[in-house]
Amino acid sequence: MDTKQIDKEYVANTYKRFPVEIVSGKGSLVYDETGKDYIDMGSGIAVNSFGIADDVWTAAVTEQLGKVQHMSNLYYTEPCAKLAKTLCERTGMKKVFFANSGAEANECAIKVARKYAAEHKGAEYYTIMTLLNSFHGRTLTTLAATGQDHFHELFQPLTPGFVHTPANDLDALIKTAEQNKLAAIMIEMVQGEGGVNALDSEFVKGLYEYAHAHDIIVIVDEVQTGNGRSGALYAYMNYGIQPDVVTTAKGLGGGLPLGAALMAEKVEAVLGYGDHGSTYGGNPVCCAGAQTVIDRLNDELLADVRRKSAYVFETLSRAPGVESVTGMGLMIGIKTTKPAGEVLAYCMEHGVLCLTAKDKVRLLPALNIPMELLEKAIAVLMAACERA
């Protein structure tokens, strides 16, 4: 039996895999079992920030593996403490809770908001408002937070206490807020799984001002947008706001599972002993790898992300067969005249791996993808849009 047959027989049928087995790679190139190479424009869904088998990341992870691969959170480890310090210094936040995934980071944020509201406004203030078309995870609680009905259909009853409002409609948001006793408003600056759509600046500003005027916690979900993906360290920085809680994962670990909830001064002391926990959260190997990611997200690298983003937006916006280009930084959605699935199939056949988000082609390349590979991949994508 080959890998595909074994997978089909023994792995739960939760993924509609492409007919490609990836066996190795380096940087933004990956290779299948036949030796065919592909330009990776998905980076593990925004996880491999610096590509496959990145030398700096690999060295840090390997070195930590030779020291201690795991200790429970009953003990101190340097990589965990050092990474928390770096994240706080780079963001102005005050405390970090480490988890294993974006969904877990969002669970932590929800608990922080509800405990804060219960202590400061009353136990009845537990509702969390999110946006329609949002995506916040696949646990029962983060599914409830997700503003897409089709994710809810088979898993009722979901965790109660969530309401949804349209993105970029401040009047509707305020009306919904006034009808509920809110603990928090939770948003993505760019709705990734919802179609790679960035929020309007004026909407974010109005939401932020309303929330703080009414002592409502602002949670920004940066699971996919964070860690340089948007062209800033975190996407909220492009909007000039300072959230109460920021959640992140994916690109933070650079290829190993790591999530984090960053808490501002207002909520830094909300979680006390025993209020929350994680066996693997803050794992020293994951944190050692993450440290190399954050340390390299400097002004030069972020400026390069913005330059590459501008190239993609400008090139594709005028390309035949492209209806629109949305997103931010190297988180890009392309609405194509041809069905996205056909475009992906053509790209795959011609050595480029892309993703989808709803009816769009989605691009999430490594932040340091070489320009020549990016140009080659975009040329294939343009050909796909014309010929798929």
Backbone torsions as a table, in degrees:
resi	resn	phi	psi	omega
1	MET	NA	135.4	176.0
2	ASP	-88.6	177.5	-175.4
3	THR	-57.7	-42.9	-177.7
4	LYS	-63.1	-40.6	179.6
5	GLN	-67.6	-43.7	178.3
6	ILE	-60.9	-45.5	179.5
7	ASP	-58.7	-46.2	-178.1
8	LYS	-62.3	-34.9	-176.8
9	GLU	-81.3	-34.6	-168.2
10	TYR	-116.4	-17.2	-179.3
11	VAL	-96.3	137.2	179.7
12	ALA	-53.3	142.3	-172.7
13	ASN	-82.7	55.0	-177.1
14	THR	-99.8	-4.9	-176.9
15	TYR	-126.2	136.1	172.5
16	LYS	-95.4	86.6	-173.2
17	ARG	-73.4	148.0	168.9
18	PHE	-72.1	153.6	-176.7
19	PRO	-78.3	52.9	-178.1
20	VAL	-135.9	132.0	173.0
21	GLU	-106.4	116.9	179.2
22	ILE	-89.7	125.8	-176.4
23	VAL	-113.8	-20.8	179.9
24	SER	-163.8	173.9	177.7
25	GLY	179.9	171.0	176.0
26	LYS	-155.2	124.4	-178.9
27	GLY	64.7	-123.7	-178.6
28	SER	-102.1	15.5	174.2
29	LEU	-113.5	134.4	174.6
30	VAL	-126.7	159.1	-175.1
31	TYR	-128.9	140.7	177.1
32	ASP	-93.1	-175.9	-173.7
33	GLU	-67.6	-15.6	177.8
34	THR	-92.7	-6.3	-176.9
35	GLY	94.7	-3.3	178.1
36	LYS	-66.2	138.8	179.8
37	ASP	-102.3	149.9	179.6
38	TYR	-134.2	144.3	169.0
39	ILE	-82.8	121.8	-175.2
40	ASP	-86.6	106.2	179.9
41	MET	-103.2	16.7	178.8
42	GLY	-120.5	-22.9	179.5
43	SER	44.0	46.0	178.4
44	GLY	66.1	32.6	-172.1
45	ILE	60.8	60.4	173.9
46	ALA	66.8	28.7	-179.2
47	VAL	-98.5	-49.6	-174.6
48	ASN	-80.0	77.7	-171.7
49	SER	-53.9	-40.0	-179.1
50	PHE	-114.4	28.5	173.3
51	GLY	83.3	-170.2	-176.5
52	ILE	-83.5	138.0	174.2
53	ALA	51.7	43.1	177.9
54	ASP	-61.1	128.5	-171.6
55	ASP	-63.1	-43.1	-177.7
56	VAL	-66.1	-47.4	179.0
57	TRP	-62.4	-45.9	-178.0
58	THR	-62.2	-40.5	-179.9
59	ALA	-63.8	-42.7	-179.5
60	ALA	-66.5	-42.8	179.5
61	VAL	-64.8	-45.0	-178.9
62	THR	-64.0	-41.9	179.3
63	GLU	-62.2	-43.0	-179.2
64	GLN	-68.6	-35.2	176.4
65	LEU	-59.4	-32.5	179.1
66	GLY	-77.9	-9.3	178.6
67	LYS	-100.1	-66.7	176.3
68	VAL	-157.0	125.6	-176.5
69	GLN	-83.5	-25.0	-179.9
70	HIS	-164.5	141.2	166.2
71	MET	-138.8	149.2	178.6
72	SER	-69.0	167.0	179.6
73	ASN	-77.4	12.4	169.2
74	LEU	-77.8	-9.1	-177.1
75	TYR	-129.3	159.8	175.6
76	TYR	-84.5	143.2	166.8
77	THR	-134.6	141.9	-175.7
78	GLU	-62.7	-44.7	-177.7
79	PRO	-59.1	-38.6	178.7
80	CYS	-64.1	-50.5	-178.5
81	ALA	-63.8	-42.2	-177.6
82	LYS	-66.3	-42.0	179.7
83	LEU	-66.0	-41.7	177.3
84	ALA	-59.1	-43.7	178.6
85	LYS	-60.5	-45.3	-179.4
86	THR	-63.0	-45.1	-179.9
87	LEU	-61.4	-42.8	179.1
88	CYS	-66.1	-42.0	-180.0
89	GLU	-66.0	-34.2	-177.8
90	ARG	-80.6	-19.0	-175.0
91	THR	-115.9	-17.7	-173.2
92	GLY	83.1	2.6	175.8
93	MET	-76.1	170.4	-171.0
94	LYS	-114.2	-31.8	-177.5
95	LYS	-139.9	153.7	177.9
96	VAL	-130.3	134.1	167.5
97	PHE	-110.1	125.6	-179.2
98	PHE	-95.7	136.2	176.8
99	ALA	-128.9	-161.5	-176.0
100	ASN	-110.8	-10.3	-173.1
101	SER	-159.6	171.1	176.5
102	GLY	-67.1	-39.8	178.5
103	ALA	-60.4	-42.7	179.5
104	GLU	-67.2	-37.7	176.0
105	ALA	-62.2	-40.6	178.2
106	ASN	-68.1	-36.8	174.2
107	GLU	-58.2	-43.6	178.8
108	CYS	-61.2	-46.1	-179.4
109	ALA	-59.5	-41.5	178.9
110	ILE	-63.5	-41.9	178.3
111	LYS	-64.6	-41.0	177.9
112	VAL	-59.9	-48.1	-177.8
113	ALA	-62.8	-43.3	-177.7
114	ARG	-69.1	-38.1	178.9
115	LYS	-68.8	-41.5	178.0
116	TYR	-59.1	-48.6	-177.4
117	ALA	-64.0	-40.8	179.3
118	ALA	-61.9	-39.9	-177.4
119	GLU	-76.9	-30.9	-173.5
120	HIS	-104.7	-22.8	-176.4
121	LYS	-127.1	-22.4	-179.6
122	GLY	128.4	152.5	-175.2
123	ALA	-62.7	-22.4	-178.7
124	GLU	-75.8	-11.0	178.9
125	TYR	-91.1	79.6	-176.8
126	TYR	-124.3	-8.4	-173.7
127	THR	-73.7	138.6	176.8
128	ILE	-110.6	127.6	175.8
129	MET	-96.9	131.0	172.8
130	THR	-127.1	178.9	-175.7
131	LEU	-100.1	145.8	170.5
132	LEU	-57.8	141.9	-179.3
133	ASN	79.7	5.7	179.5
134	SER	-79.5	166.1	173.4
135	PHE	-143.6	124.2	-175.5
136	HIS	-127.1	3.8	176.4
137	GLY	137.7	178.7	-173.4
138	ARG	-118.4	6.0	168.7
139	THR	-72.3	166.5	-178.7
140	LEU	-60.7	-37.2	-179.5
141	THR	-73.4	-44.0	-179.6
142	THR	-74.5	-23.0	169.0
143	LEU	-65.9	-41.3	177.3
144	ALA	-61.9	-35.5	177.6
145	ALA	-70.1	-28.7	-177.9
146	THR	-67.9	128.4	-175.5
147	GLY	-91.8	48.0	177.6
148	GLN	-136.5	114.7	-172.0
149	ASP	-59.9	-34.1	-174.1
150	HIS	-67.4	-20.6	174.5
151	PHE	-75.1	-18.3	-174.4
152	HIS	-91.3	-22.5	-161.1
153	GLU	-56.5	-41.7	-171.4
154	LEU	-97.6	4.6	-170.0
155	PHE	-127.8	29.0	178.2
156	GLN	-75.1	150.5	-4.1
157	PRO	-83.5	137.5	175.7
158	LEU	-82.5	169.1	176.6
159	THR	-58.9	126.8	-179.9
160	PRO	-74.7	166.3	173.5
161	GLY	100.9	27.0	178.4
162	PHE	-129.8	137.9	174.0
163	VAL	-130.1	156.6	-175.2
164	HIS	-128.5	147.6	-179.2
165	THR	-139.8	153.8	-178.0
166	PRO	-64.5	145.3	174.2
167	ALA	-69.7	146.7	173.5
168	ASN	64.6	24.2	175.2
169	ASP	-128.0	90.4	-174.2
170	LEU	-67.3	-37.0	179.5
171	ASP	-61.4	-42.8	179.2
172	ALA	-66.2	-38.9	178.7
173	LEU	-62.1	-46.5	-178.9
174	ILE	-65.5	-39.5	178.4
175	LYS	-62.2	-44.2	178.4
176	THR	-65.8	-39.7	179.1
177	ALA	-61.3	-40.4	-178.1
178	GLU	-70.7	-17.8	179.6
179	GLN	-92.8	-2.3	-176.3
180	ASN	-136.5	154.8	175.8
181	LYS	-93.7	94.7	-169.3
182	LEU	-86.2	136.4	167.2
183	ALA	-89.9	-37.0	-173.9
184	ALA	-158.2	159.5	166.7
185	ILE	-117.4	128.0	-175.8
186	MET	-119.6	127.0	-175.4
187	ILE	-138.3	155.9	164.5
188	GLU	-104.4	135.8	178.7
189	MET	-69.2	-31.2	170.8
190	VAL	-129.4	120.6	-179.7
191	GLN	-78.2	102.5	-173.1
192	GLY	-72.0	-66.7	-179.3
193	GLU	-66.5	-16.1	178.8
194	GLY	-85.3	1.9	177.2
195	GLY	122.9	12.9	177.1
196	VAL	58.9	56.0	-179.0
197	ASN	-114.6	122.9	179.6
198	ALA	-80.9	143.2	176.0
199	LEU	-73.3	149.7	176.3
200	ASP	-72.5	142.8	-177.5
201	SER	-61.4	-42.6	-177.7
202	GLU	-66.5	-35.8	176.8
203	PHE	-64.3	-45.6	-179.9
204	VAL	-62.8	-43.1	179.5
205	LYS	-61.9	-45.5	180.0
206	GLY	-65.5	-42.0	176.6
207	LEU	-58.9	-46.3	-177.2
208	TYR	-63.1	-45.2	-178.7
209	GLU	-66.4	-40.6	179.1
210	TYR	-64.7	-45.5	-178.0
211	ALA	-59.7	-46.1	-177.1
212	HIS	-72.8	-28.1	175.5
213	ALA	-68.4	-23.5	-177.0
214	HIS	-114.6	17.5	177.7
215	ASP	53.6	45.8	176.5
216	ILE	-104.5	126.8	-178.0
217	ILE	-66.6	134.6	176.0
218	VAL	-102.6	117.0	177.4
219	ILE	-108.7	127.2	174.6
220	VAL	-110.4	119.1	179.0
221	ASP	-84.9	105.5	-179.5
222	GLU	-110.9	32.9	-179.0
223	VAL	-59.9	-45.8	-179.9
224	GLN	-99.4	-31.6	-175.2
225	THR	-81.5	-15.0	-170.5
226	GLY	-82.1	177.4	172.8
227	ASN	60.9	48.1	174.0
228	GLY	89.0	-11.4	-173.5
229	ARG	-59.0	-35.4	-175.0
230	SER	-87.4	-4.4	-173.0
231	GLY	95.0	-5.8	168.7
232	ALA	-122.7	166.0	179.2
233	LEU	-56.0	-48.5	171.9
234	TYR	-131.2	145.1	-170.8
235	ALA	-62.5	-31.3	-179.6
236	TYR	-60.2	-23.8	179.6
237	MET	-66.8	-22.1	175.4
238	ASN	-74.5	-11.5	-175.9
239	TYR	-109.5	-3.9	176.5
240	GLY	71.1	29.9	177.3
241	ILE	-117.3	165.4	175.8
242	GLN	-127.5	97.8	-176.2
243	PRO	-64.7	164.8	174.0
244	ASP	-81.6	-35.2	176.7
245	VAL	-138.5	135.5	174.1
246	VAL	-121.6	129.2	176.3
247	THR	-109.0	146.2	179.5
248	THR	-153.7	163.8	178.7
249	ALA	-168.1	-130.8	176.4
250	LYS	36.9	-100.9	-174.2
251	GLY	-65.4	-15.2	179.1
252	LEU	-60.4	-47.0	-177.9
253	GLY	-77.8	-16.7	177.4
254	GLY	68.2	11.8	180.0
255	GLY	138.6	-10.2	174.3
256	LEU	-114.8	151.4	-174.8
257	PRO	-71.6	118.7	179.2
258	LEU	-156.1	126.9	174.0
259	GLY	-122.9	161.4	-179.9
260	ALA	-151.0	141.6	169.9
261	ALA	-113.8	117.5	-178.7
262	LEU	-99.5	128.3	-173.7
263	MET	-115.6	131.2	178.2
264	ALA	-78.5	174.9	-175.0
265	GLU	-55.5	-37.5	-177.2
266	LYS	-57.9	-33.1	-174.4
267	VAL	-122.1	10.7	-173.4
268	GLU	-62.2	-27.3	-177.5
269	ALA	-103.8	9.4	-176.4
270	VAL	-64.7	-46.2	-178.9
271	LEU	-83.5	123.0	177.1
272	GLY	-112.6	-175.2	-178.0
273	TYR	-53.9	125.3	176.9
274	GLY	84.5	-5.4	-177.8
275	ASP	-72.6	-26.5	-178.1
276	HIS	-157.7	165.2	-179.8
277	GLY	-174.4	169.0	179.1
278	SER	-160.1	130.7	178.2
279	THR	-64.5	-48.2	-174.7
280	TYR	-94.7	-13.3	-176.8
281	GLY	-56.5	128.6	-177.9
282	GLY	80.9	18.1	177.9
283	ASN	-49.1	131.8	-173.2
284	PRO	-62.5	-32.9	179.3
285	VAL	-70.0	-45.6	177.8
286	CYS	-61.2	-42.2	-178.7
287	CYS	-68.6	-35.4	177.3
288	ALA	-63.1	-42.4	176.5
289	GLY	-65.5	-43.8	-178.9
290	ALA	-61.9	-35.1	179.6
291	GLN	-58.9	-38.5	179.8
292	THR	-70.2	-27.7	176.8
293	VAL	-70.2	-53.9	-176.9
294	ILE	-62.6	-40.4	-178.6
295	ASP	-61.1	-29.2	-177.9
296	ARG	-93.0	-3.7	177.5
297	LEU	-85.1	66.2	-178.0
298	ASN	-95.8	-179.8	-176.9
299	ASP	-58.5	-39.2	-178.6
300	GLU	-65.0	-45.7	-179.3
301	LEU	-65.3	-44.1	-179.0
302	LEU	-65.2	-36.6	175.8
303	ALA	-64.7	-36.0	177.9
304	ASP	-67.4	-38.6	175.0
305	VAL	-58.9	-44.0	-179.8
306	ARG	-65.7	-38.3	177.6
307	ARG	-64.5	-44.6	178.7
308	LYS	-64.8	-39.0	176.9
309	SER	-60.0	-46.6	-179.9
310	ALA	-60.4	-39.5	178.0
311	TYR	-61.2	-47.2	-178.1
312	VAL	-64.6	-46.8	-179.6
313	PHE	-60.8	-47.0	-177.5
314	GLU	-66.2	-40.6	-176.8
315	THR	-70.6	-46.0	-175.8
316	LEU	-77.3	-29.3	-177.4
317	SER	-61.4	-27.3	-179.6
318	ARG	-106.3	10.3	-176.2
319	ALA	-83.6	139.6	175.0
320	PRO	-59.7	140.3	178.8
321	GLY	84.9	0.8	177.9
322	VAL	-109.4	121.8	-178.7
323	GLU	-88.7	-36.2	-179.9
324	SER	-162.4	157.0	175.8
325	VAL	-129.0	126.0	-177.0
326	THR	-128.2	170.5	176.1
327	GLY	117.7	-154.1	-175.6
328	MET	-162.9	138.2	179.2
329	GLY	59.7	-133.5	177.1
330	LEU	-101.9	40.9	171.1
331	MET	-125.5	94.3	-163.5
332	ILE	-128.2	134.2	175.1
333	GLY	-114.8	136.9	-178.0
334	ILE	-123.5	115.5	173.9
335	LYS	-85.1	116.9	-175.7
336	THR	-108.2	151.9	177.1
337	THR	-63.2	-43.8	175.8
338	LYS	-76.7	154.4	176.3
339	PRO	-56.0	140.4	-176.8
340	ALA	-58.3	-36.8	179.8
341	GLY	-60.9	-38.2	178.2
342	GLU	-67.3	-39.9	178.3
343	VAL	-63.4	-44.4	178.8
344	LEU	-61.0	-41.8	-178.9
345	ALA	-62.8	-42.3	177.5
346	TYR	-63.1	-46.2	-179.7
347	CYS	-59.9	-44.7	-179.6
348	MET	-61.4	-43.7	178.8
349	GLU	-59.7	-32.3	-177.2
350	HIS	-103.0	21.8	168.6
351	GLY	83.7	30.1	176.6
352	VAL	-134.4	128.3	179.6
353	LEU	-103.0	116.3	177.5
354	CYS	-118.2	177.8	179.5
355	LEU	-125.2	178.6	172.0
356	THR	-127.1	160.8	170.0
357	ALA	-145.0	109.5	-170.9
358	LYS	54.2	-120.2	-176.7
359	ASP	-99.5	17.9	-177.8
360	LYS	-112.4	153.5	165.7
361	VAL	-78.1	136.0	-177.9
362	ARG	-118.9	134.6	178.3
363	LEU	-116.4	128.3	177.7
364	LEU	-140.4	60.8	-176.4
365	PRO	-69.7	165.8	172.8
366	ALA	-56.7	145.5	-177.2
367	LEU	-62.3	-28.1	-177.8
368	ASN	-105.1	23.9	178.8
369	ILE	-54.7	130.1	178.9
370	PRO	-60.7	143.1	-175.6
371	MET	-59.6	-36.7	-178.1
372	GLU	-65.7	-35.3	176.7
373	LEU	-72.3	-37.8	178.0
374	LEU	-62.9	-44.8	179.8
375	GLU	-62.9	-40.9	179.0
376	LYS	-64.2	-43.0	-180.0
377	ALA	-65.0	-42.0	179.9
378	ILE	-65.8	-35.5	176.8
379	ALA	-63.1	-42.0	177.4
380	VAL	-64.6	-42.6	-179.8
381	LEU	-62.2	-42.1	178.5
382	MET	-63.8	-40.3	176.7
383	ALA	-62.7	-39.7	178.7
384	ALA	-62.2	-39.8	-178.9
385	CYS	-65.6	-31.0	179.2
386	GLU	-82.7	-35.3	-167.3
387	ARG	-114.2	-11.9	-173.3
388	ALA	-56.3	NA	NA
